[in-house]
Amino acid sequence: MSNTIDMKLMRYINLFSKISRVNTTNCFVYNNIIIFAVPREKVSQAIGKRGANMKKVGEAFQKKVKVIPMPKGREEMKNFIENIVSPVGFNKIEIKDNNVTISAGKLNKAALIGRGRAREKELGEILKRVFGVATVRVG
């Protein structure tokens, strides 16, 4: 990851923490949406009353913003991926030797892969950072 991206994510995290009063080090960009992963018990505080915190952060960066619970371990990987890619769905996830394969129907498969495999690469980077996954493949 380049320094420019790191600096951008740091700005997102700093503003998010200032507005929501929830600290996190987990910020990702997926499908042009800024995603903050916070401890499960802090999700509603991070979102704010009627989504007020998310509106403020979203307006500041002029992007959509999403808050999801940070997984406690690999057993929560499926839910974590569902939260990231929602509203796009998938059929199943296979994890073999540090490689993840996501199966989906025709339309959802296209949405999960993205133009030039962009979504697949973004998801791969996120799963690499959070779970240490080597490769992600949408099939």
N, C-alpha and C positions, 0 to 999 in steps of 0.2 A: 504494500500500500504506500502510496507516495505521501510526502510531507504535506502537500496541498490538501489532500483528502483528510489526513490526520488533523490538520489545523481547522478544517471546516467542521469535522465531527466534534472537536474540542469546543468550538463556538456553540454548536448545537447543545452539547452537554451542559456547558456553563449557563446558557440562557434557560434551558429546561430546569436545571437545579434551582436557579434563582427564582423562577416563576412558581414552580410546583413545590419547592422546599423538599424535594426528594432527590437524594444523591444517587447517581448511577455512573458506571463507566462503560455501559453497554448501549451504544448507539450505532445504528446501521441505516443504510439507505438501500431500499429495495423498491424497484418500480417507481422511482422518483418520489417515494414516501419515506419520511424520516421516522424510524422506529426506535423507540426507547424501551429497553427491557429492564424492568425494575423488580425488586422483591415482590412476590405475590401479595403480601399484606399491604403493600404501598400503592398498588395499582389505582384504586379509587382516589386516593389522595393526589396522585400524579395527574390524573385526568381532571380533577377539580369538579366543583359543583356545576352540573349541567355542561360539562366539558369546557369550562372557562379557561383552564390552564392550556388545554390543547389548542383552543382558538387563538390565545395570545401567542403561543409558540409558532403556530402555523402562519399567523399573520406576519410575525416578525421575519420569517424566512420565506414567506410566500410559497409554501409547500404544504401538502397534506402531512399530518402527523398522526402516529399511532403509538399507543402504550400497550405493551404485552408483558405478561409475567416471565421473569427469568427462570429457565428450567433448573431444577435441582440436580439433575443428572441425565445420563443418556436415555433412561427409561421415559423421560418426558420429551424426547426429541420429536416424536410425531406431533404432539400438541403444539410444540414450539413452531414447527414448520407450518402447521395449519394456521396458527395465529399470524405468521408472517405473510403467507400467500393469500389469505382470505381477502376477498370472497371466492377466489378460484379454489376449486377443490381437487382432490386426487383420490385414487382408489386405495393404494397401499404403498408402504415404504418397506424396503428390504435393506438391512444393514449387514454387510459381510466384509470381514477383514478391513474395517475402517473406510469402506466405500458405501455410499448410499445410493440406492436406485429408487426413484419415485415413479409409480405407474399411474397414468391418468387416461381419461377418455380423449378422443381426438381434439375437441375444442380446448379443453383444459390443458392438454399436453402442449398445444401451441402457445397458450398464454403463459405456462410455466417455463417454457424454453425462451420465448421472446425473440425479437429480431436479432440475428447474429449471435444467438445463444446468450444474450445479455442477461436475462432473468436467471437462467441456469447458473451463469458465472457469479452473479450477485449472491444467490442463495448458497453457492459453494463457498464463497468467501466468508459469509456469515457463519455457516456450519463449521468451517475450519477454525475460525476464531473461538467459537463457543464450545465445540465438542472435539476439536482436533481431527475432524474428518478429512480424509485425503482427497476423495473425489465425490462429486454429486452428478448423477446422470438422471435425466428425465426420459423415460422410455414408455 
